[in-house]
Amino acid sequence: MSILVTVVLFIIVFSILVLAHEFGHFIAAKRSGIKVEEFGIGFPPRIWGRKKGETLYSINAIPFGGFVKLFGMEGEGSPKAGAARTKRNLKNFSNRSMRVRAKVMVAGVFMNLVLAWVLLSVGFSFGMQPLLVSDDVFTAVDNKVVVLQEGAIVESVESGSPASEMGILSGDSIVRFEGDPVTTIEQIDEILANPVGQYVVARDGELFWTNLTQEDYDALSQSGEMTLGAVFKEFFYFPRVRIHEVDPASNAYKGGLRNSDVVIAINGAEIYYLPQFREVIEDLDEAVITVYRDGVRKDLLIDLDVEKRIIVSGVVKDKPAYNAGLEEGDIIVSVNGKFIIESSDFVAYVGEHKDEVLGLSIQRGDESIFKEVKSEDGKLGVYLSELYSGEYSGFSVYNVDQFTSVVEIKNEQYPFYTAPFYALSETWRMTKLTGVFFVDFLKDFVQTGEVSENVAGPVGIAKMTGVFAREGLIPLFRFIALLSISLAVLNILPFPALDGGKLLFIFIEFVVGRKVPMKWENYIHLFGYLLIVALIFAVTYRDILTWVTA
């Protein structure tokens, strides 16, 4: 999609959001008898205008949203103290009751929520991917709404590319490259940049080996710069439980369990964290454990019985633990002779003895070793995990972040007569989540002075508009609904120049019993407006740099 088309789409989307907001103010003011001097599409200079009744309806040259001008909004035409409440005075916004003024201010936010509800109702009627946040992912995976697959999954292969010549197909998983397991995003980036080497590829539960030589790569690259020619599905790190060690003489080993297997499910129930693993197996004598190993899932019938210890799941370079020689996979047996089986107790102990040299008894494989380490302000620089060991079945497990691909996100679809109810619930849910996001953003911004990468300005939103438009009308509707909710939540914040800021002045009037002088209120709103513009420019500048360097 060209930049021009993306810009036009963004202008249309932005205008819909702002006009819906301003239309809320317009309707509320009209119904309250307040004079609406102008309802404009776009911003001046004016191209066309027509007056109907008291209101001038205009189309303006700058095609970004629109505006509503209410009589008395800025203090003009305000009656003098003691003036009679004439019909003309009641048309003045500033002369109306606090309840009426508050209703007009809230109406814009309400219309943005209504727009989101309507769009989501349409989306759920035709079938739409759910709006997921991090807390929803596990439920969605459990319900099979989100389908995950371990490893780097190929989404598409370019004809005539190295990937195509090696026989790699859509749906294949790149398991190993040059003998190393592909387990990180950095490895994928390296493969895409320099694809020459030997590959182990998983397809339909089977593995095959393929190779790209330098000669083959050079021959394919004669017409220009050539990369792997494969597009991967979206991938991320997902919490799972990994087998640490299996006793070769145990029933678990005989059942097929091996070191470094990643536990996906127990008796069909997805497993993410150690407490969940513990809870699921607690009352079981045996279970079918689904594991991931070298690109393939396997179902294994295993005897179960567990005990708990602490394992080092990661070591931070150049920190005390690293300098003392601790390694990932080390089992912490005791500290200063004290046996500890909970990682939280270990962290607390280190914090309480931060000025002391700690003696750690470590089990590393079959070897028992001793390390001395002094914390750095109560921290050793290690990641810890509980290690559950099968006392009788002969295996142990700990938590890891497993490299995982999103294979599919299924649509949610409901009959047209129930879709609005689901949409209403979804609108309320996303409104609450957006409110929490904005509050957290403001806290971080005040504390650090930095804008979170999760915040997008006009350029970032325009880019995302183009992405969702390419996916189809329903994904675009879902995106517009989310933007409309964001605009509603943003506007209700008690910040000068926003609707919430104007509501704040009405609340102050309610508390003290008289209005803040209009002159000072306008100055404060102007200051707030300038701050918002400055923030928008800062975010836009960052978005432009990101877009240009992407």
N, C-alpha and C positions, 0 to 999 in steps of 0.2 A: 504494500500500500504506500503510495507516494506521500511525501511530506505535506503537499498541498491538500490532499484528501484528508489526511489526519488532522490538519489545522481546521479545515471546514467542519469536520465531524466534531471536533472539540468545541468550536464556537456554537454549534447547534446544541450539543449536550449542555454546555455551560448556560446557554440562554434559556433552555427548558428549566433548569434548576432554579435560576434566579427569577425568571418570570413566574414560576409556580409560587415562589416565596413572596414576591411582590403582589401577586394576585390575592394571596391570603390577606395581606394588609389592606388591599383595595376593597375586597368584599366586606371585611370586618368594619372598615371605616364607613362604607356606604350604608351598611345595615345599622350603624350607630348614628347616622345622620351627620357625620363629619364631612365637610366639603373636601372632595378630592380634586385638586387643581389640575393635575396631569398624571396620566398613566402612559409611560413611554417604553417602547421596545427599543433596546439599544440606548446609547448615550449621545448627547448633543455633540455636534450641531444637528439641528432638526432637518430632516429631508421632507417629511410630510406630516401634516397635522389636521385634525378635524375635531371641532368642539361639539359635544353632545351634552345638553344640559349644562351643568357646572364644570364638567370635566373635559379637558383637552386630551384626546388620544393621539399619540404621535409615534412616528417611526424615525429613528435617528441614525446618524452615520456610523457611529462606533458600535459594531455588532456584538457587544458583550452584555447579555442579560437585559436588564431594564430597570425601571425605577417607578416609584409612586411618590408624588408630592402632595402632602396633606396640608391644608390650610392651618397655620398656627404651629406647625411642627417645630419650626426653628424660632418661634417666639414672635413672628410678625403678626400684626393684627390683634395682639392680645389686649383684652379690655382692661381699662384701668380699675384699680381697686374700688369696690363698691358699685361698679357698673351693673345695670340690670341684666338678668339672664335672658337676653332677647334671643329670638330665633337665630339671628346672625352669630351671636356669641356662642351658641351651642354648636354651631358648625365649626368652631375653632377647636382644633385638637387639644391645645394646651388648656382650654377652659372646661374640658369635660372631666367627669369624675375619675378618680384613680382606677376604679374597676373597668371603666370603658377604655381608658388609655392602655391599661395592661392587656385587655382583651385584644386590642388592635395590634399591640406589639407581639403577642404570642401567636397571632393568626398566621404569620409568615412561617414560623417554625412548624405549626400544625399542618400547613399545606405541603411542606416538604415531606413530612411523615406520611401524609395521604398519598402523595405521588409515589413514594417508595412502596407503600402497601399495594397500590394499583399495579405497579410494575411487577412486584413479586407475585401477585395473584395471577397475572397473565403468565408469568414464568412457570409457576407451579402447575397451571392448567395444561401447558404444552410440554412440560418436562424440563427441569432446570437443575444444574448442579447445585448442591447446597452451599451456603456461605459458611465456610469452616474456619474456625480459629484453632490455635494450638490445643486448647482444652477439649475440642470436639473430635480430634483425630482418632483417639483410641476407641471411642464409641463408634465412630464411622467405620473403623477397621473391623471391630467386633461384629457390626451389622452388615459387613460386606458392601457398604456404600463406597468405601475406598478400598481398592484392591492393590496390595503391595507385593513386590517381588524382590528378593534379595539380589544385590549385585547391580551392575550397570547394564540396563536393558536397551537394546537398539530399537529406536522408534521407526527410522527410515534409512535407506541406503541409496546413495546417488549412483545412477547408472554410469558404468565406466570408471568408477572410483576404485582405489585400492581395496576398500572393504568389499565392494562388489566382486572384484577379481579374486579375492580370497574365499568367496563363497559365504560371506556373512549375510544373514537375512534379518528382516524386521522381526523382532521378538527374541532374537538371540541374546545371550548374556555373555559379556566378556569376563571370564573368570580369572585368567592369569595372562600376564604379559611379561615376556622374557623371564619366565619362571617365578615371578613374584605375584602373589594374590592381589587382585585389583580391589582395594578396600577403601580408597580415598578419592575425593574430588580432584586432588592435585594429580593423581595418577591418570585420571581421565584427561585432564588438560595436557599432560605430557604426551599421551598417546595421540591426541588430536593434532598436536603440534609436530610430533615426530613419530609417525606410525610404523617405521621399519622395525621388524622384530617377529618373534614367535608368539602366537596367541593360543590360548585354550578357551574354547567357546562351548557354552552349554545350550542345547536345543532339545526341548521335549524330554528332559530328564536324562539325556545322554551327552557325553563330552566328545569333542573332536578337536584335533590340532590343525592349525593352519599357519602359514608363514608368509611374510612380506619381505623379500630381499631388497637390498639397496638397488640392484640392477632393475628389478621389476618396478620399483618406485620411481627411479629415474626415467624409465621408459614411459610410464604413465604421466610423468610431470613435464614432458617435452613441450606440451602446449601451454604451459603456464604453471603457477604455483599450485601444488596439490597437497591436500590434507587427507585424513583417513576417508572422508566422504560418508561418514555415518553421523546421524543425529540421534542423541540419546534421550530417553524419556527423563522427565524431571526426577532428580534424585536428591536424597538428603540422608542425614544420619538419624537412625531410629533406634530407640532403646530396646535391647534384647538381653537374653541371658546366655552366657557362653560356658561350655564345659571346660573346666580348668585342667583336670587330670582324671584319667580313668585307670584303675588298677587292672592290669592284664589278666589277673587271676579271678576277677570278679564276674558276677552274673551280668552286670551292666556291660562289660566288655564283650561277653559272649552274646549279649543281646544286640550288639552292633554299635554301641556308643563309643566315640573316639575323642581324644583330646582336640580341643578347639571347635568341636561341633557347636553350632548356635541353635539354641532352643527357640522354636517358633510357636509351638502350641503343645498343650498337654490335654489329652483326650478331646482334641478339637477346639479347646479354648485358647485363644491367643494369649501369649505370655510376654510381658514387657519388663517387669521389674522383679527384683529378688523377693520383696515381701509378697507379691502376687504369686510368685513361684512357690514360696513357702506355704502360703495359704491353700493353694490348689493341691499340693501333694501331701499335705499334713495328714490326712486320714486315708491315704491310699497305700495299699500294699504293692500295687503295680499300676503302670499307666502306659498308654501309647504316647510316646514323646516324638513330636515332629521336629526334626533337626534340619539345618541347612549346612551342607558340606560341599565345597568346591562346585558351586553352581547348581546343586541338585538338592531337592527336599527328600527326606526319607522318614518313614514312619517306623519307629522301633518300640517293641514291647520291653519295658525295663522295670526291674524291682526297685522300690523306693524306700529309703529310710535316711534321715539327714541329721547332721549336726552343723554348728555355725562357727566360722572364724573370720578374720579380717585379711583381705588381700589387697595389694597395691595394684590398682588398675591403670595408673599413669604416673610419670615422674616429670616434674617441670625442670627444664634444663637450667643449670647454674644456681639452683636453689639448694638449701642444706641437704635434703635427702639425696639429690643427684650427686652432690659433692662427696657425700658419705658412701656412695656406691650402691644405693638401693635401686632395684630394677622392677619393671612391670612383671607381675606374676609372683613377686615375693609374698610369702604369708607371714604376717606379724603374729608371733606366738605370744610375746609378752613385752612390756616396757618397764624397765627398772625392776624386773622380777615380778611384775604384776600382770597376771593373765587377763586379757581383755578380748571380748568377742563381739562387741558392738563398735562400729566405726565412730559413732557419736561420742561414746565414752572415751575412745582413744583421742579424738580431737579435743575434748574437754580436758583430759589429763595433760596433753601437750601444752594447752593454754595455761593451765594452772602451774606448770613447771617450765615456763618459757625462758627462765634465766639459768636453767640447769642443763648439763649435758645428759642426754637420755641414752640409756643402754637398751637397744632393741635386739630381741632374740628373733631371728629370721629363719624360716624354712624355705629353702630354694631347691626344689626338686627333692632329691634324696639327701641333700646336704643341709646341716644345721650350722648357721653362721651367726656372728655377733657383730653389730654395728653401733658405733657411738655417733650421735648427732645432736647438735644444739640448734634449737629453732630460731627462726628469724621473726621476731615479734610474735611468737606463739604459733608460727606456721612452718611446716617442714617442706612444703612444695610437692605434695603427693596427692593423687586422687585415690580415694579408698572405696572399697566395696565389700559388703559382707560376702563371705565365701561359705556356701552351704555344702557340706561334705556328706556323701552317703556312707554312713558308718558300716553298713552291711553290704550295700550294693556296690560300693567301691568307686564313687565318682564325686566330683566337686564342681560347683558352678559359681560364676560371678557376673556382674552387670557389664555390658559393653554398649557402645554406640555402633550399630550395624549399618553399613552402607546399603541403602535400600532405594528402590525405584518405585514411583507411582505408576502402576500399569493402567489403572482406570479409576475415574470418579464417576459413579453412576448417577443418573438424573433422578430427582425426586419429582413424581407426577401424581396429581390428585384430580378427581372429577371437578369440573368447573364450579360446581355448587359448594364444594368443601375447600377448594383452593384458597378462597379469601380468608378462611379461618386460620389455615396454616400460615398464610402470608402475614396475618395480623400478629400471630405469635412470633414469627421470624422478625418482623419489624421491631417489635418490642425487645426481643433478645439482642438484635444488632444495635439498637439504640443504647441499651445498657452497656454493652461491650465498648461501643464507640465513646460513650461518656467516660468510662474508666481509662480508655486510651488517651483522651485529651487531658484528663487530670494528671496522668502519669507524665505525659509530654510536658505540660506546664511545670511540673515539679522538677523534671530533669533540666528544662531550659533555664529555670531560675537558678538552679544549683550549679550548673556547668556552663551556661551561656552558649551551649552547642545545640544544634538542631538534629534530632534523631534521623537516621537514614530511612526510617519507616514513614517519615513525613514527606509528601510530594507536593510540589508547587504546580503552577499552570503547565510548565513544560513536561513535568513528570506525568501529570494527569492526561495531558494530550497524547503522550506516548502510549499510556495504558489504554486510552480510548481506541487508538488504532489497533492495538493488540486484541482487545475484546471484540471490536467490529469485525476483524478477520475471522473470529471464531463463530460469528453468527448473531442474529438479532436477539435471541434470548440471552446469551451471555452479555451482550451489550446492555439489555434491560436490567440484568442483575447488577452490573457495574454502576449504571445510572442510579439505581435504587440505593446502593451503598453510598454513592456520592451525595444523594439527597439526604440520607440520614446523617451523614457527616456534616453537611451544611446546616441541618437543623440543630444538631448538638453544638456545633461551633457558635451559632448565633445566639443560643440561649445562655452561653457562658456570661457571667456578670463582668464583662470587660467593656470599657468605654468604646463607643462607636457601634457596638453590636446591639442587637435587640435586648440581650440580657443586661447590657450596661444601662440601657434606658429603663428597663424594669427595675434595676437597682436604684435609680434616682426616684422612681415612683415609691419604692419601699422606704427610702430615706424620708420622703415626704410623709408617708404614713406614720413613721416612727416619731419624727420631730414635729409634725403637725403643720408644716408649711413647705412650700417648694424651694428647692435650690434655685437661686437666681439664674434665669435662662442664659444670661451672658456667660456665667461660669460653667454651666452645664455644657454649653456649646464648645467652650475652650477645652474642656476635659475630653469631650467626644472627638475633637479635632486631634488632640494629642494621641488618643487611642488609635485613631485612624492612621496617623503617621507611623506609629509603631507597627501596626498591622502591615502597612505598605512596605516598611523596611524589612519585616520578616519575610514577606512574599518575595521581595527582590533577592534576599539572601538565599532562600530555598530555590528560587528560579536559577540563580547563578550556579548553585551546586548541581542542579538537574541538568543544566546546559553542559557543564564540564563532564558530567557522567555520561551524557548522551554522545558527546563528541569523542570521548576517549573509549567508549564501549566497543 
